[in-house]
Amino acid sequence: MAGLVQIRNVPDEARQALKARAAARGESFNEYLLKLLIDEAARPTVAEVLERARSRSERATESSVEVIRALRDGRR
């Protein structure tokens, strides 16, 4: 279900700049702002990226040295 977002006190300069960008792309102001919000929501935060990296490193059971040795010994 789609929700409604209302933003108050947007400076006129910011609103006009965003409207101009929407027009330059051939989009309505609403379409343009919706795409901006969707793109922002899809982009992971720094904290989320760091958590994913930490999680991956915890799952890795072999060190790079062990992997290289195994490759050299023909075990892979």
PDB file of N, H, CA, C and O in Angstrom:
ATOM      1  N   MET A   1       0.844  -1.179   0.000  1.00  0.00           N
ATOM      2  CA  MET A   1       0.000   0.000   0.000  1.00  0.00           C
ATOM      3  C   MET A   1       0.887   1.238   0.000  1.00  0.00           C
ATOM      4  O   MET A   1       1.824   1.338   0.792  1.00  0.00           O
ATOM      5  N   ALA A   2       0.598   2.153  -0.863  1.00  0.00           N
ATOM      6  H   ALA A   2      -0.164   2.072  -1.507  1.00  0.00           H
ATOM      7  CA  ALA A   2       1.376   3.381  -0.957  1.00  0.00           C
ATOM      8  C   ALA A   2       0.971   4.335   0.153  1.00  0.00           C
ATOM      9  O   ALA A   2      -0.191   4.398   0.555  1.00  0.00           O
ATOM     10  N   GLY A   3       1.948   5.066   0.630  1.00  0.00           N
ATOM     11  H   GLY A   3       2.892   5.015   0.303  1.00  0.00           H
ATOM     12  CA  GLY A   3       1.701   6.034   1.682  1.00  0.00           C
ATOM     13  C   GLY A   3       1.798   7.449   1.143  1.00  0.00           C
ATOM     14  O   GLY A   3       2.136   7.667  -0.020  1.00  0.00           O
ATOM     15  N   LEU A   4       1.502   8.383   1.989  1.00  0.00           N
ATOM     16  H   LEU A   4       1.228   8.205   2.934  1.00  0.00           H
ATOM     17  CA  LEU A   4       1.554   9.793   1.641  1.00  0.00           C
ATOM     18  C   LEU A   4       2.663  10.432   2.450  1.00  0.00           C
ATOM     19  O   LEU A   4       2.760  10.218   3.659  1.00  0.00           O
ATOM     20  N   VAL A   5       3.504  11.222   1.786  1.00  0.00           N
ATOM     21  H   VAL A   5       3.426  11.396   0.804  1.00  0.00           H
ATOM     22  CA  VAL A   5       4.575  11.948   2.460  1.00  0.00           C
ATOM     23  C   VAL A   5       4.362  13.426   2.194  1.00  0.00           C
ATOM     24  O   VAL A   5       4.175  13.842   1.051  1.00  0.00           O
ATOM     25  N   GLN A   6       4.391  14.209   3.250  1.00  0.00           N
ATOM     26  H   GLN A   6       4.543  13.871   4.178  1.00  0.00           H
ATOM     27  CA  GLN A   6       4.251  15.654   3.102  1.00  0.00           C
ATOM     28  C   GLN A   6       5.460  16.300   3.759  1.00  0.00           C
ATOM     29  O   GLN A   6       5.811  15.974   4.893  1.00  0.00           O
ATOM     30  N   ILE A   7       6.089  17.211   3.043  1.00  0.00           N
ATOM     31  H   ILE A   7       5.804  17.476   2.122  1.00  0.00           H
ATOM     32  CA  ILE A   7       7.266  17.900   3.573  1.00  0.00           C
ATOM     33  C   ILE A   7       6.944  19.383   3.660  1.00  0.00           C
ATOM     34  O   ILE A   7       6.570  20.007   2.667  1.00  0.00           O
ATOM     35  N   ARG A   8       7.087  19.928   4.829  1.00  0.00           N
ATOM     36  H   ARG A   8       7.391  19.421   5.636  1.00  0.00           H
ATOM     37  CA  ARG A   8       6.790  21.346   5.050  1.00  0.00           C
ATOM     38  C   ARG A   8       8.080  22.164   5.056  1.00  0.00           C
ATOM     39  O   ARG A   8       9.176  21.637   5.249  1.00  0.00           O
ATOM     40  N   ASN A   9       7.916  23.435   4.845  1.00  0.00           N
ATOM     41  H   ASN A   9       7.026  23.864   4.689  1.00  0.00           H
ATOM     42  CA  ASN A   9       8.997  24.420   4.954  1.00  0.00           C
ATOM     43  C   ASN A   9      10.147  24.169   3.991  1.00  0.00           C
ATOM     44  O   ASN A   9      11.307  24.389   4.341  1.00  0.00           O
ATOM     45  N   VAL A  10       9.844  23.714   2.792  1.00  0.00           N
ATOM     46  H   VAL A  10       8.902  23.535   2.507  1.00  0.00           H
ATOM     47  CA  VAL A  10      10.874  23.532   1.767  1.00  0.00           C
ATOM     48  C   VAL A  10      11.222  24.916   1.227  1.00  0.00           C
ATOM     49  O   VAL A  10      10.338  25.640   0.770  1.00  0.00           O
ATOM     50  N   PRO A  11      12.489  25.288   1.275  1.00  0.00           N
ATOM     51  CA  PRO A  11      12.865  26.608   0.750  1.00  0.00           C
ATOM     52  C   PRO A  11      12.488  26.735  -0.730  1.00  0.00           C
ATOM     53  O   PRO A  11      12.613  25.782  -1.499  1.00  0.00           O
ATOM     54  N   ASP A  12      12.026  27.924  -1.111  1.00  0.00           N
ATOM     55  H   ASP A  12      11.924  28.699  -0.486  1.00  0.00           H
ATOM     56  CA  ASP A  12      11.602  28.159  -2.493  1.00  0.00           C
ATOM     57  C   ASP A  12      12.698  27.823  -3.490  1.00  0.00           C
ATOM     58  O   ASP A  12      12.419  27.264  -4.551  1.00  0.00           O
ATOM     59  N   GLU A  13      13.945  28.157  -3.164  1.00  0.00           N
ATOM     60  H   GLU A  13      14.172  28.612  -2.302  1.00  0.00           H
ATOM     61  CA  GLU A  13      15.058  27.892  -4.080  1.00  0.00           C
ATOM     62  C   GLU A  13      15.204  26.393  -4.332  1.00  0.00           C
ATOM     63  O   GLU A  13      15.429  25.966  -5.464  1.00  0.00           O
ATOM     64  N   ALA A  14      15.076  25.607  -3.280  1.00  0.00           N
ATOM     65  H   ALA A  14      14.894  25.954  -2.360  1.00  0.00           H
ATOM     66  CA  ALA A  14      15.203  24.151  -3.409  1.00  0.00           C
ATOM     67  C   ALA A  14      14.043  23.593  -4.226  1.00  0.00           C
ATOM     68  O   ALA A  14      14.245  22.745  -5.095  1.00  0.00           O
ATOM     69  N   ARG A  15      12.837  24.063  -3.953  1.00  0.00           N
ATOM     70  H   ARG A  15      12.672  24.752  -3.247  1.00  0.00           H
ATOM     71  CA  ARG A  15      11.662  23.590  -4.682  1.00  0.00           C
ATOM     72  C   ARG A  15      11.771  23.928  -6.159  1.00  0.00           C
ATOM     73  O   ARG A  15      11.481  23.090  -7.013  1.00  0.00           O
ATOM     74  N   GLN A  16      12.183  25.138  -6.461  1.00  0.00           N
ATOM     75  H   GLN A  16      12.419  25.818  -5.767  1.00  0.00           H
ATOM     76  CA  GLN A  16      12.311  25.546  -7.864  1.00  0.00           C
ATOM     77  C   GLN A  16      13.401  24.744  -8.579  1.00  0.00           C
ATOM     78  O   GLN A  16      13.229  24.362  -9.736  1.00  0.00           O
ATOM     79  N   ALA A  17      14.516  24.490  -7.898  1.00  0.00           N
ATOM     80  H   ALA A  17      14.655  24.801  -6.958  1.00  0.00           H
ATOM     81  CA  ALA A  17      15.601  23.705  -8.507  1.00  0.00           C
ATOM     82  C   ALA A  17      15.131  22.284  -8.811  1.00  0.00           C
ATOM     83  O   ALA A  17      15.430  21.742  -9.874  1.00  0.00           O
ATOM     84  N   LEU A  18      14.401  21.690  -7.883  1.00  0.00           N
ATOM     85  H   LEU A  18      14.159  22.131  -7.019  1.00  0.00           H
ATOM     86  CA  LEU A  18      13.897  20.332  -8.092  1.00  0.00           C
ATOM     87  C   LEU A  18      12.844  20.288  -9.198  1.00  0.00           C
ATOM     88  O   LEU A  18      12.815  19.349  -9.994  1.00  0.00           O
ATOM     89  N   LYS A  19      11.986  21.299  -9.247  1.00  0.00           N
ATOM     90  H   LYS A  19      12.010  22.062  -8.600  1.00  0.00           H
ATOM     91  CA  LYS A  19      10.981  21.361 -10.316  1.00  0.00           C
ATOM     92  C   LYS A  19      11.655  21.500 -11.674  1.00  0.00           C
ATOM     93  O   LYS A  19      11.217  20.891 -12.650  1.00  0.00           O
ATOM     94  N   ALA A  20      12.712  22.295 -11.741  1.00  0.00           N
ATOM     95  H   ALA A  20      13.067  22.789 -10.948  1.00  0.00           H
ATOM     96  CA  ALA A  20      13.435  22.472 -13.004  1.00  0.00           C
ATOM     97  C   ALA A  20      14.092  21.164 -13.435  1.00  0.00           C
ATOM     98  O   ALA A  20      14.089  20.829 -14.620  1.00  0.00           O
ATOM     99  N   ARG A  21      14.653  20.428 -12.484  1.00  0.00           N
ATOM    100  H   ARG A  21      14.655  20.700 -11.522  1.00  0.00           H
ATOM    101  CA  ARG A  21      15.268  19.131 -12.812  1.00  0.00           C
ATOM    102  C   ARG A  21      14.225  18.141 -13.309  1.00  0.00           C
ATOM    103  O   ARG A  21      14.474  17.382 -14.246  1.00  0.00           O
ATOM    104  N   ALA A  22      13.069  18.153 -12.684  1.00  0.00           N
ATOM    105  H   ALA A  22      12.866  18.769 -11.923  1.00  0.00           H
ATOM    106  CA  ALA A  22      11.986  17.264 -13.124  1.00  0.00           C
ATOM    107  C   ALA A  22      11.567  17.614 -14.546  1.00  0.00           C
ATOM    108  O   ALA A  22      11.405  16.728 -15.385  1.00  0.00           O
ATOM    109  N   ALA A  23      11.394  18.889 -14.812  1.00  0.00           N
ATOM    110  H   ALA A  23      11.525  19.609 -14.130  1.00  0.00           H
ATOM    111  CA  ALA A  23      10.979  19.331 -16.146  1.00  0.00           C
ATOM    112  C   ALA A  23      12.033  18.971 -17.188  1.00  0.00           C
ATOM    113  O   ALA A  23      11.694  18.565 -18.300  1.00  0.00           O
ATOM    114  N   ALA A  24      13.308  19.117 -16.835  1.00  0.00           N
ATOM    115  H   ALA A  24      13.584  19.446 -15.932  1.00  0.00           H
ATOM    116  CA  ALA A  24      14.392  18.791 -17.766  1.00  0.00           C
ATOM    117  C   ALA A  24      14.386  17.308 -18.128  1.00  0.00           C
ATOM    118  O   ALA A  24      14.838  16.929 -19.209  1.00  0.00           O
ATOM    119  N   ARG A  25      13.885  16.486 -17.242  1.00  0.00           N
ATOM    120  H   ARG A  25      13.519  16.794 -16.364  1.00  0.00           H
ATOM    121  CA  ARG A  25      13.817  15.043 -17.495  1.00  0.00           C
ATOM    122  C   ARG A  25      12.476  14.627 -18.096  1.00  0.00           C
ATOM    123  O   ARG A  25      12.251  13.451 -18.382  1.00  0.00           O
ATOM    124  N   GLY A  26      11.598  15.595 -18.283  1.00  0.00           N
ATOM    125  H   GLY A  26      11.781  16.551 -18.050  1.00  0.00           H
ATOM    126  CA  GLY A  26      10.284  15.289 -18.833  1.00  0.00           C
ATOM    127  C   GLY A  26       9.381  14.574 -17.845  1.00  0.00           C
ATOM    128  O   GLY A  26       8.487  13.826 -18.241  1.00  0.00           O
ATOM    129  N   GLU A  27       9.613  14.802 -16.567  1.00  0.00           N
ATOM    130  H   GLU A  27      10.339  15.409 -16.245  1.00  0.00           H
ATOM    131  CA  GLU A  27       8.830  14.147 -15.517  1.00  0.00           C
ATOM    132  C   GLU A  27       8.028  15.183 -14.747  1.00  0.00           C
ATOM    133  O   GLU A  27       8.382  16.362 -14.702  1.00  0.00           O
ATOM    134  N   SER A  28       6.957  14.727 -14.152  1.00  0.00           N
ATOM    135  H   SER A  28       6.670  13.769 -14.188  1.00  0.00           H
ATOM    136  CA  SER A  28       6.224  15.616 -13.255  1.00  0.00           C
ATOM    137  C   SER A  28       7.052  15.778 -11.981  1.00  0.00           C
ATOM    138  O   SER A  28       7.937  14.976 -11.687  1.00  0.00           O
ATOM    139  N   PHE A  29       6.745  16.816 -11.252  1.00  0.00           N
ATOM    140  H   PHE A  29       6.026  17.468 -11.492  1.00  0.00           H
ATOM    141  CA  PHE A  29       7.439  17.068  -9.987  1.00  0.00           C
ATOM    142  C   PHE A  29       7.257  15.876  -9.052  1.00  0.00           C
ATOM    143  O   PHE A  29       8.208  15.438  -8.405  1.00  0.00           O
ATOM    144  N   ASN A  30       6.033  15.354  -8.985  1.00  0.00           N
ATOM    145  H   ASN A  30       5.261  15.710  -9.511  1.00  0.00           H
ATOM    146  CA  ASN A  30       5.750  14.207  -8.128  1.00  0.00           C
ATOM    147  C   ASN A  30       6.542  12.973  -8.557  1.00  0.00           C
ATOM    148  O   ASN A  30       7.122  12.288  -7.714  1.00  0.00           O
ATOM    149  N   GLU A  31       6.572  12.680  -9.868  1.00  0.00           N
ATOM    150  H   GLU A  31       6.100  13.236 -10.553  1.00  0.00           H
ATOM    151  CA  GLU A  31       7.334  11.523 -10.368  1.00  0.00           C
ATOM    152  C   GLU A  31       8.810  11.641 -10.000  1.00  0.00           C
ATOM    153  O   GLU A  31       9.436  10.682  -9.549  1.00  0.00           O
ATOM    154  N   TYR A  32       9.344  12.836 -10.202  1.00  0.00           N
ATOM    155  H   TYR A  32       8.836  13.615 -10.568  1.00  0.00           H
ATOM    156  CA  TYR A  32      10.763  13.065  -9.928  1.00  0.00           C
ATOM    157  C   TYR A  32      11.074  12.854  -8.445  1.00  0.00           C
ATOM    158  O   TYR A  32      12.029  12.160  -8.098  1.00  0.00           O
ATOM    159  N   LEU A  33      10.268  13.452  -7.583  1.00  0.00           N
ATOM    160  H   LEU A  33       9.492  14.016  -7.865  1.00  0.00           H
ATOM    161  CA  LEU A  33      10.499  13.299  -6.142  1.00  0.00           C
ATOM    162  C   LEU A  33      10.316  11.857  -5.691  1.00  0.00           C
ATOM    163  O   LEU A  33      11.057  11.375  -4.834  1.00  0.00           O
ATOM    164  N   LEU A  34       9.339  11.168  -6.260  1.00  0.00           N
ATOM    165  H   LEU A  34       8.737  11.559  -6.956  1.00  0.00           H
ATOM    166  CA  LEU A  34       9.121   9.763  -5.912  1.00  0.00           C
ATOM    167  C   LEU A  34      10.340   8.923  -6.274  1.00  0.00           C
ATOM    168  O   LEU A  34      10.771   8.080  -5.487  1.00  0.00           O
ATOM    169  N   LYS A  35      10.900   9.153  -7.467  1.00  0.00           N
ATOM    170  H   LYS A  35      10.550   9.838  -8.106  1.00  0.00           H
ATOM    171  CA  LYS A  35      12.105   8.418  -7.868  1.00  0.00           C
ATOM    172  C   LYS A  35      13.275   8.721  -6.938  1.00  0.00           C
ATOM    173  O   LYS A  35      14.040   7.822  -6.587  1.00  0.00           O
ATOM    174  N   LEU A  36      13.416   9.989  -6.537  1.00  0.00           N
ATOM    175  H   LEU A  36      12.795  10.719  -6.822  1.00  0.00           H
ATOM    176  CA  LEU A  36      14.483  10.342  -5.596  1.00  0.00           C
ATOM    177  C   LEU A  36      14.330   9.583  -4.278  1.00  0.00           C
ATOM    178  O   LEU A  36      15.307   9.058  -3.743  1.00  0.00           O
ATOM    179  N   LEU A  37      13.119   9.528  -3.765  1.00  0.00           N
ATOM    180  H   LEU A  37      12.326   9.954  -4.199  1.00  0.00           H
ATOM    181  CA  LEU A  37      12.875   8.824  -2.499  1.00  0.00           C
ATOM    182  C   LEU A  37      13.120   7.327  -2.628  1.00  0.00           C
ATOM    183  O   LEU A  37      13.718   6.717  -1.742  1.00  0.00           O
ATOM    184  N   ILE A  38      12.666   6.736  -3.718  1.00  0.00           N
ATOM    185  H   ILE A  38      12.181   7.231  -4.439  1.00  0.00           H
ATOM    186  CA  ILE A  38      12.867   5.299  -3.925  1.00  0.00           C
ATOM    187  C   ILE A  38      14.350   4.978  -4.054  1.00  0.00           C
ATOM    188  O   ILE A  38      14.829   4.003  -3.475  1.00  0.00           O
ATOM    189  N   ASP A  39      15.082   5.800  -4.816  1.00  0.00           N
ATOM    190  H   ASP A  39      14.693   6.592  -5.286  1.00  0.00           H
ATOM    191  CA  ASP A  39      16.526   5.590  -4.970  1.00  0.00           C
ATOM    192  C   ASP A  39      17.249   5.719  -3.634  1.00  0.00           C
ATOM    193  O   ASP A  39      18.139   4.925  -3.327  1.00  0.00           O
ATOM    194  N   GLU A  40      16.873   6.704  -2.850  1.00  0.00           N
ATOM    195  H   GLU A  40      16.150   7.349  -3.099  1.00  0.00           H
ATOM    196  CA  GLU A  40      17.511   6.910  -1.548  1.00  0.00           C
ATOM    197  C   GLU A  40      17.221   5.742  -0.612  1.00  0.00           C
ATOM    198  O   GLU A  40      18.109   5.293   0.113  1.00  0.00           O
ATOM    199  N   ALA A  41      16.002   5.257  -0.622  1.00  0.00           N
ATOM    200  H   ALA A  41      15.281   5.622  -1.211  1.00  0.00           H
ATOM    201  CA  ALA A  41      15.636   4.135   0.245  1.00  0.00           C
ATOM    202  C   ALA A  41      16.353   2.855  -0.161  1.00  0.00           C
ATOM    203  O   ALA A  41      16.632   2.007   0.687  1.00  0.00           O
ATOM    204  N   ALA A  42      16.655   2.705  -1.446  1.00  0.00           N
ATOM    205  H   ALA A  42      16.428   3.393  -2.135  1.00  0.00           H
ATOM    206  CA  ALA A  42      17.322   1.493  -1.938  1.00  0.00           C
ATOM    207  C   ALA A  42      18.822   1.513  -1.676  1.00  0.00           C
ATOM    208  O   ALA A  42      19.460   0.461  -1.662  1.00  0.00           O
ATOM    209  N   ARG A  43      19.388   2.693  -1.470  1.00  0.00           N
ATOM    210  H   ARG A  43      18.869   3.548  -1.481  1.00  0.00           H
ATOM    211  CA  ARG A  43      20.830   2.814  -1.268  1.00  0.00           C
ATOM    212  C   ARG A  43      21.168   2.454   0.180  1.00  0.00           C
ATOM    213  O   ARG A  43      20.614   3.050   1.104  1.00  0.00           O
ATOM    214  N   PRO A  44      22.064   1.492   0.394  1.00  0.00           N
ATOM    215  CA  PRO A  44      22.397   1.118   1.771  1.00  0.00           C
ATOM    216  C   PRO A  44      23.179   2.228   2.473  1.00  0.00           C
ATOM    217  O   PRO A  44      23.934   2.974   1.848  1.00  0.00           O
ATOM    218  N   THR A  45      22.982   2.313   3.763  1.00  0.00           N
ATOM    219  H   THR A  45      22.369   1.707   4.270  1.00  0.00           H
ATOM    220  CA  THR A  45      23.747   3.268   4.556  1.00  0.00           C
ATOM    221  C   THR A  45      25.152   2.727   4.777  1.00  0.00           C
ATOM    222  O   THR A  45      25.415   1.550   4.532  1.00  0.00           O
ATOM    223  N   VAL A  46      26.044   3.578   5.235  1.00  0.00           N
ATOM    224  H   VAL A  46      25.831   4.534   5.434  1.00  0.00           H
ATOM    225  CA  VAL A  46      27.403   3.134   5.543  1.00  0.00           C
ATOM    226  C   VAL A  46      27.356   2.044   6.610  1.00  0.00           C
ATOM    227  O   VAL A  46      28.082   1.054   6.521  1.00  0.00           O
ATOM    228  N   ALA A  47      26.518   2.221   7.602  1.00  0.00           N
ATOM    229  H   ALA A  47      25.928   3.025   7.674  1.00  0.00           H
ATOM    230  CA  ALA A  47      26.403   1.222   8.671  1.00  0.00           C
ATOM    231  C   ALA A  47      25.936  -0.127   8.120  1.00  0.00           C
ATOM    232  O   ALA A  47      26.422  -1.172   8.552  1.00  0.00           O
ATOM    233  N   GLU A  48      25.004  -0.109   7.177  1.00  0.00           N
ATOM    234  H   GLU A  48      24.610   0.740   6.826  1.00  0.00           H
ATOM    235  CA  GLU A  48      24.523  -1.362   6.581  1.00  0.00           C
ATOM    236  C   GLU A  48      25.613  -2.053   5.765  1.00  0.00           C
ATOM    237  O   GLU A  48      25.752  -3.275   5.816  1.00  0.00           O
ATOM    238  N   VAL A  49      26.376  -1.277   5.022  1.00  0.00           N
ATOM    239  H   VAL A  49      26.263  -0.284   4.980  1.00  0.00           H
ATOM    240  CA  VAL A  49      27.474  -1.845   4.231  1.00  0.00           C
ATOM    241  C   VAL A  49      28.522  -2.450   5.152  1.00  0.00           C
ATOM    242  O   VAL A  49      29.009  -3.552   4.899  1.00  0.00           O
ATOM    243  N   LEU A  50      28.869  -1.744   6.209  1.00  0.00           N
ATOM    244  H   LEU A  50      28.473  -0.848   6.414  1.00  0.00           H
ATOM    245  CA  LEU A  50      29.860  -2.258   7.155  1.00  0.00           C
ATOM    246  C   LEU A  50      29.368  -3.529   7.838  1.00  0.00           C
ATOM    247  O   LEU A  50      30.148  -4.457   8.052  1.00  0.00           O
ATOM    248  N   GLU A  51      28.097  -3.581   8.177  1.00  0.00           N
ATOM    249  H   GLU A  51      27.463  -2.828   8.003  1.00  0.00           H
ATOM    250  CA  GLU A  51      27.532  -4.781   8.810  1.00  0.00           C
ATOM    251  C   GLU A  51      27.584  -5.967   7.857  1.00  0.00           C
ATOM    252  O   GLU A  51      27.910  -7.080   8.270  1.00  0.00           O
ATOM    253  N   ARG A  52      27.268  -5.739   6.590  1.00  0.00           N
ATOM    254  H   ARG A  52      27.004  -4.835   6.254  1.00  0.00           H
ATOM    255  CA  ARG A  52      27.358  -6.831   5.605  1.00  0.00           C
ATOM    256  C   ARG A  52      28.787  -7.328   5.469  1.00  0.00           C
ATOM    257  O   ARG A  52      29.030  -8.533   5.401  1.00  0.00           O
ATOM    258  N   ALA A  53      29.728  -6.402   5.429  1.00  0.00           N
ATOM    259  H   ALA A  53      29.531  -5.423   5.485  1.00  0.00           H
ATOM    260  CA  ALA A  53      31.135  -6.792   5.304  1.00  0.00           C
ATOM    261  C   ALA A  53      31.576  -7.582   6.533  1.00  0.00           C
ATOM    262  O   ALA A  53      32.278  -8.585   6.408  1.00  0.00           O
ATOM    263  N   ARG A  54      31.169  -7.135   7.717  1.00  0.00           N
ATOM    264  H   ARG A  54      30.599  -6.320   7.819  1.00  0.00           H
ATOM    265  CA  ARG A  54      31.524  -7.841   8.947  1.00  0.00           C
ATOM    266  C   ARG A  54      30.922  -9.236   8.943  1.00  0.00           C
ATOM    267  O   ARG A  54      31.583 -10.204   9.318  1.00  0.00           O
ATOM    268  N   SER A  55      29.688  -9.338   8.526  1.00  0.00           N
ATOM    269  H   SER A  55      29.151  -8.551   8.222  1.00  0.00           H
ATOM    270  CA  SER A  55      29.005 -10.624   8.480  1.00  0.00           C
ATOM    271  C   SER A  55      29.695 -11.585   7.521  1.00  0.00           C
ATOM    272  O   SER A  55      29.848 -12.768   7.825  1.00  0.00           O
ATOM    273  N   ARG A  56      30.109 -11.081   6.373  1.00  0.00           N
ATOM    274  H   ARG A  56      29.985 -10.120   6.127  1.00  0.00           H
ATOM    275  CA  ARG A  56      30.803 -11.927   5.399  1.00  0.00           C
ATOM    276  C   ARG A  56      32.149 -12.395   5.935  1.00  0.00           C
ATOM    277  O   ARG A  56      32.535 -13.547   5.742  1.00  0.00           O
ATOM    278  N   SER A  57      32.859 -11.497   6.608  1.00  0.00           N
ATOM    279  H   SER A  57      32.545 -10.561   6.765  1.00  0.00           H
ATOM    280  CA  SER A  57      34.175 -11.887   7.113  1.00  0.00           C
ATOM    281  C   SER A  57      34.054 -12.930   8.214  1.00  0.00           C
ATOM    282  O   SER A  57      34.936 -13.775   8.362  1.00  0.00           O
ATOM    283  N   GLU A  58      32.978 -12.883   8.987  1.00  0.00           N
ATOM    284  H   GLU A  58      32.261 -12.196   8.867  1.00  0.00           H
ATOM    285  CA  GLU A  58      32.767 -13.890  10.029  1.00  0.00           C
ATOM    286  C   GLU A  58      32.458 -15.253   9.426  1.00  0.00           C
ATOM    287  O   GLU A  58      32.810 -16.284  10.000  1.00  0.00           O
ATOM    288  N   ARG A  59      31.801 -15.261   8.269  1.00  0.00           N
ATOM    289  H   ARG A  59      31.515 -14.424   7.803  1.00  0.00           H
ATOM    290  CA  ARG A  59      31.459 -16.528   7.622  1.00  0.00           C
ATOM    291  C   ARG A  59      32.659 -17.165   6.941  1.00  0.00           C
ATOM    292  O   ARG A  59      32.683 -18.377   6.731  1.00  0.00           O
ATOM    293  N   ALA A  60      33.647 -16.366   6.598  1.00  0.00           N
ATOM    294  H   ALA A  60      33.628 -15.381   6.769  1.00  0.00           H
ATOM    295  CA  ALA A  60      34.829 -16.899   5.918  1.00  0.00           C
ATOM    296  C   ALA A  60      35.642 -17.695   6.938  1.00  0.00           C
ATOM    297  O   ALA A  60      36.117 -17.140   7.929  1.00  0.00           O
ATOM    298  N   THR A  61      35.798 -18.988   6.693  1.00  0.00           N
ATOM    299  H   THR A  61      35.412 -19.438   5.888  1.00  0.00           H
ATOM    300  CA  THR A  61      36.501 -19.836   7.658  1.00  0.00           C
ATOM    301  C   THR A  61      37.957 -20.025   7.301  1.00  0.00           C
ATOM    302  O   THR A  61      38.769 -20.354   8.166  1.00  0.00           O
ATOM    303  N   GLU A  62      38.304 -19.823   6.037  1.00  0.00           N
ATOM    304  H   GLU A  62      37.644 -19.556   5.334  1.00  0.00           H
ATOM    305  CA  GLU A  62      39.684 -20.002   5.626  1.00  0.00           C
ATOM    306  C   GLU A  62      40.356 -18.652   5.443  1.00  0.00           C
ATOM    307  O   GLU A  62      39.752 -17.698   4.954  1.00  0.00           O
ATOM    308  N   SER A  63      41.614 -18.592   5.846  1.00  0.00           N
ATOM    309  H   SER A  63      42.105 -19.367   6.243  1.00  0.00           H
ATOM    310  CA  SER A  63      42.366 -17.372   5.596  1.00  0.00           C
ATOM    311  C   SER A  63      42.858 -17.389   4.158  1.00  0.00           C
ATOM    312  O   SER A  63      42.854 -18.434   3.506  1.00  0.00           O
ATOM    313  N   SER A  64      43.274 -16.251   3.673  1.00  0.00           N
ATOM    314  H   SER A  64      43.276 -15.403   4.202  1.00  0.00           H
ATOM    315  CA  SER A  64      43.785 -16.188   2.302  1.00  0.00           C
ATOM    316  C   SER A  64      45.034 -17.045   2.154  1.00  0.00           C
ATOM    317  O   SER A  64      45.270 -17.615   1.088  1.00  0.00           O
ATOM    318  N   VAL A  65      45.837 -17.144   3.211  1.00  0.00           N
ATOM    319  H   VAL A  65      45.645 -16.681   4.077  1.00  0.00           H
ATOM    320  CA  VAL A  65      47.036 -17.982   3.168  1.00  0.00           C
ATOM    321  C   VAL A  65      46.644 -19.442   2.978  1.00  0.00           C
ATOM    322  O   VAL A  65      47.261 -20.151   2.184  1.00  0.00           O
ATOM    323  N   GLU A  66      45.616 -19.897   3.707  1.00  0.00           N
ATOM    324  H   GLU A  66      45.115 -19.321   4.352  1.00  0.00           H
ATOM    325  CA  GLU A  66      45.164 -21.282   3.569  1.00  0.00           C
ATOM    326  C   GLU A  66      44.641 -21.555   2.165  1.00  0.00           C
ATOM    327  O   GLU A  66      44.885 -22.626   1.609  1.00  0.00           O
ATOM    328  N   VAL A  67      43.935 -20.608   1.597  1.00  0.00           N
ATOM    329  H   VAL A  67      43.737 -19.738   2.048  1.00  0.00           H
ATOM    330  CA  VAL A  67      43.395 -20.775   0.245  1.00  0.00           C
ATOM    331  C   VAL A  67      44.527 -20.880  -0.764  1.00  0.00           C
ATOM    332  O   VAL A  67      44.502 -21.749  -1.635  1.00  0.00           O
ATOM    333  N   ILE A  68      45.523 -20.002  -0.655  1.00  0.00           N
ATOM    334  H   ILE A  68      45.543 -19.296   0.053  1.00  0.00           H
ATOM    335  CA  ILE A  68      46.664 -20.027  -1.585  1.00  0.00           C
ATOM    336  C   ILE A  68      47.427 -21.335  -1.462  1.00  0.00           C
ATOM    337  O   ILE A  68      47.807 -21.928  -2.472  1.00  0.00           O
ATOM    338  N   ARG A  69      47.654 -21.790  -0.236  1.00  0.00           N
ATOM    339  H   ARG A  69      47.345 -21.308   0.584  1.00  0.00           H
ATOM    340  CA  ARG A  69      48.355 -23.068  -0.043  1.00  0.00           C
ATOM    341  C   ARG A  69      47.574 -24.219  -0.667  1.00  0.00           C
ATOM    342  O   ARG A  69      48.154 -25.090  -1.315  1.00  0.00           O
ATOM    343  N   ALA A  70      46.271 -24.220  -0.474  1.00  0.00           N
ATOM    344  H   ALA A  70      45.800 -23.512   0.052  1.00  0.00           H
ATOM    345  CA  ALA A  70      45.442 -25.283  -1.041  1.00  0.00           C
ATOM    346  C   ALA A  70      45.487 -25.254  -2.560  1.00  0.00           C
ATOM    347  O   ALA A  70      45.541 -26.305  -3.199  1.00  0.00           O
ATOM    348  N   LEU A  71      45.466 -24.075  -3.137  1.00  0.00           N
ATOM    349  H   LEU A  71      45.422 -23.222  -2.617  1.00  0.00           H
ATOM    350  CA  LEU A  71      45.545 -23.962  -4.593  1.00  0.00           C
ATOM    351  C   LEU A  71      46.891 -24.461  -5.108  1.00  0.00           C
ATOM    352  O   LEU A  71      46.958 -25.155  -6.123  1.00  0.00           O
ATOM    353  N   ARG A  72      47.954 -24.105  -4.406  1.00  0.00           N
ATOM    354  H   ARG A  72      47.899 -23.541  -3.582  1.00  0.00           H
ATOM    355  CA  ARG A  72      49.295 -24.541  -4.817  1.00  0.00           C
ATOM    356  C   ARG A  72      49.446 -26.051  -4.703  1.00  0.00           C
ATOM    357  O   ARG A  72      50.102 -26.683  -5.531  1.00  0.00           O
ATOM    358  N   ASP A  73      48.840 -26.618  -3.681  1.00  0.00           N
ATOM    359  H   ASP A  73      48.308 -26.104  -3.008  1.00  0.00           H
ATOM    360  CA  ASP A  73      48.946 -28.062  -3.462  1.00  0.00           C
ATOM    361  C   ASP A  73      47.984 -28.846  -4.349  1.00  0.00           C
ATOM    362  O   ASP A  73      47.970 -30.076  -4.311  1.00  0.00           O
ATOM    363  N   GLY A  74      47.191 -28.150  -5.137  1.00  0.00           N
ATOM    364  H   GLY A  74      47.203 -27.151  -5.168  1.00  0.00           H
ATOM    365  CA  GLY A  74      46.265 -28.821  -6.037  1.00  0.00           C
ATOM    366  C   GLY A  74      45.053 -29.402  -5.345  1.00  0.00           C
ATOM    367  O   GLY A  74      44.404 -30.299  -5.883  1.00  0.00           O
ATOM    368  N   ARG A  75      44.739 -28.912  -4.170  1.00  0.00           N
ATOM    369  H   ARG A  75      45.266 -28.183  -3.733  1.00  0.00           H
ATOM    370  CA  ARG A  75      43.588 -29.434  -3.435  1.00  0.00           C
ATOM    371  C   ARG A  75      42.290 -28.756  -3.841  1.00  0.00           C
ATOM    372  O   ARG A  75      41.231 -29.085  -3.306  1.00  0.00           O
ATOM    373  N   ARG A  76      42.348 -27.859  -4.734  1.00  0.00           N
ATOM    374  H   ARG A  76      43.208 -27.592  -5.169  1.00  0.00           H
ATOM    375  CA  ARG A  76      41.117 -27.160  -5.142  1.00  0.00           C
ATOM    376  C   ARG A  76      40.875 -27.336  -6.593  1.00  0.00           C
ATOM    377  O   ARG A  76      39.889 -26.822  -7.121  1.00  0.00           O
TER     378      ARG A  76
END
